[in-house]
Amino acid sequence: MNFPLWLWAIPAGSFAVLEALAIANRRQGDTASEIIRRLAGVKPVRPWRPLGVAAIAAFCAWLANHLIGG
């Protein structure tokens, strides 16, 4: 079964709405990047920061390979 491309609008639209609301409310720590930084221990600095940074880097490398290489 082919997955209809238009269905991707649901998660993409949800993310766009949540991110727009987080940017509009101007509170620190509400955007996706700020949440990821906090969870990874980047800001504020936590003891697991090296693992968090490695996890982000590994995910970015995997995503690039997945999107480019197929």
Distance bins in CASP14 RR format, pairs under 12 A and 6 or more apart:
PFRMAT RR
TARGET T0000
AUTHOR 0000-0000-0000
RMODE 2
METHOD distances of the structure
MODEL  1
1 7 0 0 0 0 0 1 0 0 0 0 0
3 10 0 0 0 0 0 1 0 0 0 0 0
4 10 0 0 0 0 0 1 0 0 0 0 0
5 12 0 0 0 0 0 1 0 0 0 0 0
6 12 0 0 0 0 0 1 0 0 0 0 0
6 13 0 0 0 0 0 1 0 0 0 0 0
7 13 0 0 0 0 0 1 0 0 0 0 0
8 14 0 0 0 0 0 1 0 0 0 0 0
8 15 0 0 0 0 0 1 0 0 0 0 0
8 16 0 0 0 0 0 1 0 0 0 0 0
9 15 0 0 0 0 0 1 0 0 0 0 0
9 16 0 0 0 0 1 0 0 0 0 0 0
9 17 0 0 0 0 0 1 0 0 0 0 0
10 16 0 0 0 0 0 1 0 0 0 0 0
10 17 0 0 0 0 0 1 0 0 0 0 0
11 17 0 0 0 0 0 1 0 0 0 0 0
11 18 0 0 0 0 0 1 0 0 0 0 0
12 18 0 0 0 0 0 1 0 0 0 0 0
12 19 0 0 0 0 0 1 0 0 0 0 0
13 19 0 0 0 0 1 0 0 0 0 0 0
13 20 0 0 0 0 1 0 0 0 0 0 0
13 21 0 0 0 0 0 1 0 0 0 0 0
14 20 0 0 0 0 0 1 0 0 0 0 0
14 21 0 0 0 0 0 1 0 0 0 0 0
14 32 0 0 0 0 0 1 0 0 0 0 0
15 21 0 0 0 0 0 1 0 0 0 0 0
15 22 0 0 0 0 0 1 0 0 0 0 0
15 31 0 0 0 0 0 1 0 0 0 0 0
15 32 1 0 0 1 0 0 0 0 0 0 0
16 22 0 0 0 0 0 1 0 0 0 0 0
16 23 0 0 0 0 0 1 0 0 0 0 0
16 32 0 0 0 0 0 1 0 0 0 0 0
17 23 0 0 0 0 0 1 0 0 0 0 0
17 24 0 0 0 0 0 1 0 0 0 0 0
18 24 0 0 0 0 0 1 0 0 0 0 0
18 25 0 0 0 0 0 1 0 0 0 0 0
18 30 0 0 0 0 1 0 0 0 0 0 0
18 31 0 0 0 0 1 0 0 0 0 0 0
18 32 1 0 0 1 0 0 0 0 0 0 0
18 35 0 0 0 0 0 1 0 0 0 0 0
19 25 0 0 0 0 0 1 0 0 0 0 0
19 30 0 0 0 0 1 0 0 0 0 0 0
19 31 1 0 0 1 0 0 0 0 0 0 0
19 32 1 0 1 0 0 0 0 0 0 0 0
19 33 0 0 0 0 1 0 0 0 0 0 0
19 34 0 0 0 0 0 1 0 0 0 0 0
19 35 0 0 0 0 0 1 0 0 0 0 0
20 30 0 0 0 0 0 1 0 0 0 0 0
20 31 0 0 0 0 1 0 0 0 0 0 0
20 32 0 0 0 0 0 1 0 0 0 0 0
21 27 0 0 0 0 0 1 0 0 0 0 0
21 30 1 0 0 1 0 0 0 0 0 0 0
21 31 0 0 0 0 1 0 0 0 0 0 0
21 32 0 0 0 0 0 1 0 0 0 0 0
22 28 0 0 0 0 0 1 0 0 0 0 0
22 29 1 0 0 1 0 0 0 0 0 0 0
22 30 1 1 0 0 0 0 0 0 0 0 0
22 31 1 0 1 0 0 0 0 0 0 0 0
22 32 1 0 0 1 0 0 0 0 0 0 0
22 33 0 0 0 0 1 0 0 0 0 0 0
22 34 0 0 0 0 1 0 0 0 0 0 0
22 35 0 0 0 0 1 0 0 0 0 0 0
23 29 0 0 0 0 0 1 0 0 0 0 0
23 30 1 0 0 1 0 0 0 0 0 0 0
23 31 1 0 0 1 0 0 0 0 0 0 0
23 32 0 0 0 0 0 1 0 0 0 0 0
23 33 0 0 0 0 0 1 0 0 0 0 0
23 34 0 0 0 0 0 1 0 0 0 0 0
24 30 0 0 0 0 1 0 0 0 0 0 0
24 31 0 0 0 0 0 1 0 0 0 0 0
25 31 0 0 0 0 1 0 0 0 0 0 0
27 34 0 0 0 0 1 0 0 0 0 0 0
27 35 0 0 0 0 0 1 0 0 0 0 0
28 34 1 0 0 1 0 0 0 0 0 0 0
28 35 0 0 0 0 0 1 0 0 0 0 0
28 37 0 0 0 0 0 1 0 0 0 0 0
28 38 0 0 0 0 0 1 0 0 0 0 0
28 43 0 0 0 0 0 1 0 0 0 0 0
28 44 0 0 0 0 0 1 0 0 0 0 0
29 35 1 0 0 1 0 0 0 0 0 0 0
29 36 0 0 0 0 0 1 0 0 0 0 0
29 37 0 0 0 0 1 0 0 0 0 0 0
29 38 1 0 0 1 0 0 0 0 0 0 0
29 39 0 0 0 0 0 1 0 0 0 0 0
29 43 0 0 0 0 1 0 0 0 0 0 0
29 44 0 0 0 0 0 1 0 0 0 0 0
30 38 0 0 0 0 0 1 0 0 0 0 0
31 37 0 0 0 0 1 0 0 0 0 0 0
31 38 0 0 0 0 0 1 0 0 0 0 0
32 38 0 0 0 0 0 1 0 0 0 0 0
32 39 0 0 0 0 0 1 0 0 0 0 0
33 39 0 0 0 0 0 1 0 0 0 0 0
33 40 0 0 0 0 0 1 0 0 0 0 0
33 42 0 0 0 0 1 0 0 0 0 0 0
33 43 0 0 0 0 1 0 0 0 0 0 0
33 56 0 0 0 0 0 1 0 0 0 0 0
34 40 0 0 0 0 0 1 0 0 0 0 0
34 41 0 0 0 0 0 1 0 0 0 0 0
34 42 0 0 0 0 1 0 0 0 0 0 0
34 43 1 0 0 1 0 0 0 0 0 0 0
34 44 0 0 0 0 0 1 0 0 0 0 0
35 41 0 0 0 0 0 1 0 0 0 0 0
35 42 0 0 0 0 0 1 0 0 0 0 0
35 43 0 0 0 0 0 1 0 0 0 0 0
36 42 0 0 0 0 1 0 0 0 0 0 0
36 43 0 0 0 0 1 0 0 0 0 0 0
36 52 0 0 0 0 1 0 0 0 0 0 0
36 53 0 0 0 0 0 1 0 0 0 0 0
36 55 0 0 0 0 1 0 0 0 0 0 0
36 56 1 0 0 1 0 0 0 0 0 0 0
36 59 0 0 0 0 1 0 0 0 0 0 0
36 60 0 0 0 0 0 1 0 0 0 0 0
37 43 1 0 1 0 0 0 0 0 0 0 0
37 44 0 0 0 0 1 0 0 0 0 0 0
37 45 0 0 0 0 0 1 0 0 0 0 0
37 46 0 0 0 0 0 1 0 0 0 0 0
37 49 0 0 0 0 1 0 0 0 0 0 0
37 52 0 0 0 0 1 0 0 0 0 0 0
37 53 0 0 0 0 1 0 0 0 0 0 0
37 56 0 0 0 0 1 0 0 0 0 0 0
38 44 1 0 0 1 0 0 0 0 0 0 0
38 45 0 0 0 0 0 1 0 0 0 0 0
38 46 0 0 0 0 1 0 0 0 0 0 0
38 48 0 0 0 0 0 1 0 0 0 0 0
38 49 0 0 0 0 0 1 0 0 0 0 0
38 52 0 0 0 0 0 1 0 0 0 0 0
39 46 0 0 0 0 1 0 0 0 0 0 0
39 48 0 0 0 0 1 0 0 0 0 0 0
39 49 0 0 0 0 0 1 0 0 0 0 0
39 51 0 0 0 0 0 1 0 0 0 0 0
39 52 0 0 0 0 1 0 0 0 0 0 0
39 53 0 0 0 0 0 1 0 0 0 0 0
39 55 0 0 0 0 1 0 0 0 0 0 0
39 56 0 0 0 0 1 0 0 0 0 0 0
40 46 0 0 0 0 1 0 0 0 0 0 0
40 47 0 0 0 0 0 1 0 0 0 0 0
40 48 1 0 0 1 0 0 0 0 0 0 0
40 49 1 0 0 1 0 0 0 0 0 0 0
40 50 0 0 0 0 1 0 0 0 0 0 0
40 51 0 0 0 0 1 0 0 0 0 0 0
40 52 1 1 0 0 0 0 0 0 0 0 0
40 53 1 0 0 1 0 0 0 0 0 0 0
40 54 0 0 0 0 1 0 0 0 0 0 0
40 55 1 0 0 1 0 0 0 0 0 0 0
40 56 1 0 1 0 0 0 0 0 0 0 0
40 57 0 0 0 0 0 1 0 0 0 0 0
40 58 0 0 0 0 0 1 0 0 0 0 0
40 59 0 0 0 0 0 1 0 0 0 0 0
40 60 0 0 0 0 0 1 0 0 0 0 0
41 47 0 0 0 0 1 0 0 0 0 0 0
41 48 1 0 1 0 0 0 0 0 0 0 0
41 49 1 0 1 0 0 0 0 0 0 0 0
41 50 0 0 0 0 1 0 0 0 0 0 0
41 51 0 0 0 0 1 0 0 0 0 0 0
41 52 1 0 0 1 0 0 0 0 0 0 0
41 53 0 0 0 0 1 0 0 0 0 0 0
41 54 0 0 0 0 0 1 0 0 0 0 0
41 55 0 0 0 0 0 1 0 0 0 0 0
41 56 0 0 0 0 0 1 0 0 0 0 0
42 48 0 0 0 0 1 0 0 0 0 0 0
42 49 1 0 1 0 0 0 0 0 0 0 0
42 50 0 0 0 0 0 1 0 0 0 0 0
42 51 0 0 0 0 0 1 0 0 0 0 0
42 52 1 0 0 1 0 0 0 0 0 0 0
42 53 1 0 0 1 0 0 0 0 0 0 0
42 54 0 0 0 0 0 1 0 0 0 0 0
42 55 0 0 0 0 0 1 0 0 0 0 0
42 56 0 0 0 0 1 0 0 0 0 0 0
42 57 0 0 0 0 0 1 0 0 0 0 0
43 49 0 0 0 0 1 0 0 0 0 0 0
43 52 0 0 0 0 0 1 0 0 0 0 0
43 53 0 0 0 0 0 1 0 0 0 0 0
45 52 0 0 0 0 0 1 0 0 0 0 0
45 53 0 0 0 0 0 1 0 0 0 0 0
46 52 0 0 0 0 1 0 0 0 0 0 0
46 53 0 0 0 0 0 1 0 0 0 0 0
48 54 0 0 0 0 1 0 0 0 0 0 0
48 55 0 0 0 0 1 0 0 0 0 0 0
48 56 0 0 0 0 0 1 0 0 0 0 0
49 55 0 0 0 0 0 1 0 0 0 0 0
49 56 0 0 0 0 0 1 0 0 0 0 0
50 56 0 0 0 0 0 1 0 0 0 0 0
50 57 0 0 0 0 0 1 0 0 0 0 0
51 57 0 0 0 0 0 1 0 0 0 0 0
51 58 0 0 0 0 0 1 0 0 0 0 0
52 58 0 0 0 0 1 0 0 0 0 0 0
52 59 0 0 0 0 1 0 0 0 0 0 0
52 60 0 0 0 0 0 1 0 0 0 0 0
53 59 0 0 0 0 0 1 0 0 0 0 0
53 60 0 0 0 0 0 1 0 0 0 0 0
54 60 0 0 0 0 0 1 0 0 0 0 0
54 61 0 0 0 0 0 1 0 0 0 0 0
55 61 0 0 0 0 0 1 0 0 0 0 0
55 62 0 0 0 0 0 1 0 0 0 0 0
56 62 0 0 0 0 0 1 0 0 0 0 0
56 63 0 0 0 0 0 1 0 0 0 0 0
57 63 0 0 0 0 0 1 0 0 0 0 0
57 64 0 0 0 0 0 1 0 0 0 0 0
58 64 0 0 0 0 0 1 0 0 0 0 0
58 65 0 0 0 0 0 1 0 0 0 0 0
59 65 0 0 0 0 0 1 0 0 0 0 0
59 66 0 0 0 0 0 1 0 0 0 0 0
60 66 0 0 0 0 0 1 0 0 0 0 0
60 67 0 0 0 0 0 1 0 0 0 0 0
61 67 0 0 0 0 0 1 0 0 0 0 0
61 68 0 0 0 0 0 1 0 0 0 0 0
62 68 0 0 0 0 0 1 0 0 0 0 0
62 69 0 0 0 0 0 1 0 0 0 0 0
62 70 0 0 0 0 0 1 0 0 0 0 0
63 69 0 0 0 0 0 1 0 0 0 0 0
63 70 0 0 0 0 0 1 0 0 0 0 0
64 70 0 0 0 0 0 1 0 0 0 0 0
END
